[in-house]
Amino acid sequence: MKLIRKQIARFYKHLVLLKYYSKKIDFSSKPKKTKIIICFDGNLPHGGLVDRLKGIISLYEISKILDFEFKIFFTHPFELTNFLEPNLVDWIIKEEELKYNVFTSKIVYLINDFTAPLHIFERSKAKTFFVYCNVDYLAGLYPTKNESEIKAIWKNNYSNLFKTSNYLQEKLNVLSSESRIAFHTRFTTLMGDFSDSTKKILSEKEKFDLTQKVIKAINNRTSQYPDKVIYVFSDSDFFLNYVRTNTSYKTLAGVPKHIENNNSDLDYHSKTFLDFYYLAGSELVFLVAIDQMYYSSFSKYAAIIGEGEFKSITN
């Protein structure tokens, strides 16, 4: 039954996308080179920043393997170029360039589909692929490579694709460049800060108890680095305020936001990118994910692009 519901849900999402692209039909569109366009247009949920980056890096790697052109159409809830600009690859494509030809175009919906999709692109005769993806497929594309080799590909792809915009770089320049160790926590809805895919909210006592447990776990690790500056990151403003009030650990200013929130204001979303890049600049990054906390990949991928050491604390 669960599988049937999943198949029906995916079929419905395909219909939503077909309706959207039916407004972009152009039979004169005959691209010379096969093209992959990964899309974040708000038609369907895409996930958080790192989920989107996973899809981008994966589809860019597939485009390299198959010698396809690669583009990113990222307009929701903001234009990606406000934060990240093309570096060595010109991935920008404008909405008026999105042409759907029913004979030569294909919509590929891969959200939360964890099977490496290389065969989809290899076997299709389509010339333009409109792809929706939030999964890291590198390990599936290269099953014989070890973790270090996969990380190197991820880091290299990211560096080829992106450089910080002036807007983001100016905000990063204001932050301290001190050597640091970072701890990252993700509570989703547990602390009652915001709505997410998870629904559970803890009682006040449970929030306090979990907070104490997390602080104890951080304290146990920081005791090993008495001379290091410690920063704490979180998706929970409740937890960050506790850290600011009751510990000597540092935090970045601002209230955490989720990229899926339908708000186009850049300052609203800038903290997500500032946290990501500040984590990336840390020499050692810990993810704290104990009890009911979410095992987030946000800090792991920040450490990959920053080439820092990453460790997790799960008990």
C-alpha positions as CSV (number, residue, x, y, z in Angstrom):
1,M,0.0,0.0,0.0
2,K,2.8,2.4,0.9
3,L,4.5,1.7,-2.5
4,I,1.2,2.4,-4.3
5,R,0.7,5.7,-2.5
6,K,4.3,6.7,-3.3
7,Q,3.8,5.9,-7.0
8,I,0.5,7.9,-7.1
9,A,2.3,10.8,-5.4
10,R,5.1,10.8,-8.0
11,F,2.6,10.5,-10.8
12,Y,0.7,13.5,-9.5
13,K,3.9,15.5,-9.3
14,H,4.7,14.6,-12.9
15,L,1.3,15.9,-13.9
16,V,2.0,19.2,-12.1
17,L,5.2,19.6,-14.0
18,L,3.7,18.6,-17.3
19,K,1.0,21.3,-16.8
20,Y,3.8,23.8,-16.1
21,Y,5.9,22.9,-19.1
22,S,2.8,22.8,-21.4
23,K,2.9,26.6,-21.2
24,K,6.5,26.5,-22.6
25,I,5.9,24.3,-25.6
26,D,8.0,25.3,-28.6
27,F,8.3,22.8,-31.5
28,S,11.0,24.9,-33.1
29,S,13.4,24.2,-30.2
30,K,16.1,21.8,-31.5
31,P,19.2,22.1,-29.4
32,K,22.4,21.0,-31.0
33,K,23.9,19.5,-27.8
34,T,22.0,17.5,-25.2
35,K,21.3,19.6,-22.2
36,I,20.5,18.9,-18.5
37,I,18.7,21.7,-16.7
38,I,18.3,21.2,-13.0
39,C,15.3,23.2,-11.8
40,F,14.3,24.8,-8.5
41,D,11.2,26.8,-9.6
42,G,8.8,26.4,-6.7
43,N,6.4,24.1,-8.6
44,L,7.1,21.4,-6.0
45,P,9.1,21.2,-2.7
46,H,12.8,21.0,-3.4
47,G,14.3,20.7,0.1
48,G,16.9,22.8,2.0
49,L,20.0,24.4,0.7
50,V,22.3,21.3,0.9
51,D,19.6,19.0,-0.6
52,R,19.5,21.3,-3.6
53,L,23.3,21.4,-3.8
54,K,23.4,17.6,-3.7
55,G,21.1,17.5,-6.7
56,I,23.2,20.1,-8.5
57,I,26.5,18.4,-7.9
58,S,25.1,15.0,-8.9
59,L,23.6,16.2,-12.2
60,Y,26.7,18.2,-13.0
61,E,28.7,15.1,-12.7
62,I,26.3,13.1,-14.9
63,S,26.5,15.9,-17.5
64,K,30.3,15.6,-17.4
65,I,30.2,11.8,-17.8
66,L,27.9,12.0,-20.8
67,D,29.3,15.2,-22.2
68,F,26.0,17.1,-21.9
69,E,25.6,20.8,-21.4
70,F,24.7,21.7,-17.8
71,K,22.4,24.5,-16.6
72,I,20.8,25.5,-13.3
73,F,17.4,27.2,-13.2
74,F,17.1,28.3,-9.5
75,T,14.5,31.0,-9.0
76,H,12.6,29.9,-5.9
77,P,12.4,31.4,-3.4
78,F,15.2,33.7,-4.7
79,E,17.6,33.8,-7.6
80,L,20.6,31.7,-6.7
81,T,22.9,34.2,-8.3
82,N,22.2,36.6,-5.4
83,F,24.4,34.3,-3.3
84,L,26.3,32.1,-5.6
85,E,27.6,33.0,-9.1
86,P,29.1,30.9,-11.9
87,N,32.8,30.2,-11.5
88,L,34.3,28.1,-14.3
89,V,31.0,26.8,-15.7
90,D,28.4,29.1,-17.2
91,W,25.3,27.4,-15.7
92,I,22.9,30.3,-15.9
93,I,19.7,29.9,-18.0
94,K,16.9,32.4,-18.1
95,E,13.2,31.5,-18.0
96,E,12.5,32.6,-21.5
97,E,15.2,30.0,-22.6
98,L,13.2,27.1,-21.2
99,K,11.6,25.6,-24.3
100,Y,9.7,22.4,-24.0
101,N,9.4,20.2,-27.1
102,V,7.2,17.2,-26.5
103,F,9.4,15.1,-28.9
104,T,12.8,16.1,-27.7
105,S,12.3,17.2,-24.1
106,K,12.0,15.0,-21.0
107,I,11.0,15.8,-17.4
108,V,12.9,13.7,-14.8
109,Y,11.6,13.8,-11.3
110,L,14.2,12.4,-8.8
111,I,13.2,14.0,-5.5
112,N,14.1,11.5,-2.8
113,D,14.8,8.8,-5.4
114,F,18.0,7.2,-4.2
115,T,18.8,5.0,-7.2
116,A,21.6,6.4,-9.4
117,P,19.8,7.6,-12.5
118,L,22.7,7.6,-15.1
119,H,20.8,5.0,-17.2
120,I,17.8,7.4,-17.6
121,F,19.9,9.9,-19.4
122,E,22.0,7.3,-21.3
123,R,19.0,5.5,-22.8
124,S,16.8,8.5,-23.6
125,K,16.8,10.1,-27.0
126,A,15.7,13.5,-25.5
127,K,17.9,16.5,-26.2
128,T,16.7,18.6,-23.2
129,F,16.2,17.2,-19.7
130,F,14.3,19.2,-17.1
131,V,15.4,17.6,-13.8
132,Y,14.2,17.9,-10.2
133,C,16.6,16.3,-7.8
134,N,17.8,16.6,-4.2
135,V,20.0,13.5,-3.9
136,D,23.8,13.0,-3.8
137,Y,24.4,10.2,-6.4
138,L,28.3,10.4,-6.5
139,A,28.8,7.2,-4.5
140,G,26.3,5.3,-6.8
141,L,28.0,6.7,-9.9
142,Y,31.4,5.6,-8.7
143,P,30.9,2.4,-6.6
144,T,34.6,1.6,-6.7
145,K,35.9,4.9,-5.3
146,N,36.5,5.4,-1.6
147,E,35.0,8.2,0.6
148,S,38.0,10.5,0.2
149,E,37.8,10.2,-3.6
150,I,34.1,10.9,-3.6
151,K,34.6,14.0,-1.4
152,A,37.3,15.3,-3.7
153,I,34.9,15.0,-6.7
154,W,32.2,16.8,-4.7
155,K,34.6,19.6,-3.7
156,N,36.0,20.0,-7.2
157,N,32.5,20.1,-8.8
158,Y,31.4,22.8,-6.3
159,S,34.5,24.9,-6.9
160,N,34.0,24.6,-10.7
161,L,30.4,25.7,-10.4
162,F,30.3,28.4,-7.7
163,K,31.9,31.5,-6.3
164,T,30.3,33.7,-3.7
165,S,28.4,36.8,-5.0
166,N,29.5,40.3,-3.9
167,Y,26.5,40.4,-1.7
168,L,27.4,37.2,0.2
169,Q,31.1,37.9,0.2
170,E,30.6,41.3,1.8
171,K,28.6,39.7,4.6
172,L,31.3,37.0,5.1
173,N,34.0,39.6,5.2
174,V,32.4,41.2,8.3
175,L,32.7,37.9,10.2
176,S,35.8,37.0,12.3
177,S,38.4,35.0,10.5
178,E,39.7,33.4,13.7
179,S,40.6,29.7,13.8
180,R,37.7,27.7,15.2
181,I,35.9,24.5,16.0
182,A,32.2,24.3,15.1
183,F,29.3,22.3,16.5
184,H,26.1,21.9,14.5
185,T,22.7,20.8,15.7
186,R,19.4,20.3,13.9
187,F,16.3,19.9,15.9
188,T,13.6,20.5,13.1
189,T,10.3,21.0,15.0
190,L,11.4,19.6,18.4
191,M,12.0,23.0,20.0
192,G,8.8,24.5,18.5
193,D,10.7,27.1,16.3
194,F,9.1,26.3,13.0
195,S,7.1,23.8,11.0
196,D,9.0,21.1,9.0
197,S,8.5,17.7,7.5
198,T,8.6,16.4,11.0
199,K,5.8,17.3,13.4
200,K,6.7,16.5,17.0
201,I,7.2,19.4,19.4
202,L,8.7,18.6,22.8
203,S,7.2,19.8,26.1
204,E,9.0,22.5,28.0
205,K,10.7,20.0,30.3
206,E,11.7,17.8,27.3
207,K,13.2,20.9,25.6
208,F,15.2,21.7,28.7
209,D,16.4,18.2,29.2
210,L,17.5,17.8,25.6
211,T,19.2,21.2,25.6
212,Q,21.2,20.1,28.7
213,K,22.1,16.8,27.1
214,V,23.4,18.6,23.9
215,I,25.4,21.1,25.9
216,K,26.9,18.4,28.0
217,A,27.9,16.5,24.8
218,I,29.5,19.7,23.4
219,N,31.3,20.4,26.7
220,N,32.7,16.9,26.7
221,R,34.3,17.5,23.3
222,T,35.4,21.0,23.9
223,S,37.4,19.9,27.0
224,Q,39.7,18.3,24.5
225,Y,40.4,21.6,22.8
226,P,40.9,24.1,25.7
227,D,42.7,26.7,23.5
228,K,40.2,26.7,20.6
229,V,37.4,29.1,19.9
230,I,34.1,27.3,19.8
231,Y,31.1,28.2,17.6
232,V,27.7,26.6,17.8
233,F,25.2,26.5,14.9
234,S,21.6,25.3,14.9
235,D,18.3,25.5,13.1
236,S,16.7,26.3,16.5
237,D,16.6,29.9,17.7
238,F,15.4,28.5,21.0
239,F,18.6,26.5,21.4
240,L,20.9,29.3,20.1
241,N,19.4,31.8,22.6
242,Y,20.1,29.3,25.4
243,V,23.7,29.0,24.2
244,R,24.1,32.8,24.1
245,T,22.7,33.2,27.5
246,N,24.2,30.3,29.4
247,T,27.5,29.4,27.8
248,S,30.7,31.1,26.6
249,Y,30.4,29.6,23.1
250,K,30.0,31.9,20.2
251,T,27.2,32.0,17.6
252,L,26.5,34.0,14.5
253,A,23.9,36.6,14.6
254,G,20.5,36.1,13.0
255,V,17.5,33.8,13.2
256,P,17.7,30.5,11.3
257,K,15.3,30.2,8.4
258,H,14.5,27.3,6.0
259,I,15.1,27.9,2.3
260,E,11.7,26.3,1.4
261,N,9.9,29.2,3.1
262,N,8.3,31.3,0.4
263,N,10.1,34.5,1.1
264,S,12.2,36.2,-1.5
265,D,14.0,38.7,0.8
266,L,17.7,38.1,0.6
267,D,18.5,39.1,4.2
268,Y,15.8,36.6,5.3
269,H,17.9,33.7,3.7
270,S,21.4,35.1,4.1
271,K,22.0,33.3,7.5
272,T,21.7,29.9,5.8
273,F,24.6,30.7,3.5
274,L,26.6,32.5,6.2
275,D,26.2,29.5,8.5
276,F,27.2,27.1,5.6
277,Y,30.3,29.1,4.7
278,Y,31.4,29.7,8.3
279,L,31.1,26.0,9.0
280,A,33.1,25.4,5.8
281,G,35.9,27.7,7.2
282,S,36.1,25.8,10.5
283,E,39.1,23.4,11.0
284,L,36.9,20.8,12.7
285,V,33.1,20.4,12.5
286,F,31.0,18.3,14.8
287,L,27.4,17.3,14.1
288,V,25.5,16.7,17.4
289,A,22.5,14.4,16.7
290,I,21.4,12.6,19.8
291,D,18.0,11.2,20.9
292,Q,15.3,12.5,18.5
293,M,17.5,15.1,16.8
294,Y,17.8,15.0,13.0
295,Y,21.0,13.7,11.5
296,S,21.6,16.6,9.1
297,S,24.0,16.6,6.2
298,F,24.3,20.4,6.3
299,S,27.6,20.6,8.3
300,K,29.0,17.5,6.6
301,Y,28.9,19.1,3.1
302,A,30.2,22.4,4.5
303,A,33.2,20.5,5.8
304,I,33.6,18.9,2.4
305,I,33.8,22.2,0.5
306,G,36.1,23.6,3.2
307,E,38.2,20.5,3.4
308,G,37.9,20.4,7.2
309,E,37.6,17.4,9.4
310,F,34.1,16.2,10.2
311,K,32.9,14.1,13.1
312,S,29.5,13.2,14.5
313,I,28.2,12.8,18.1
314,T,25.3,10.5,18.3
315,N,25.1,9.6,22.0
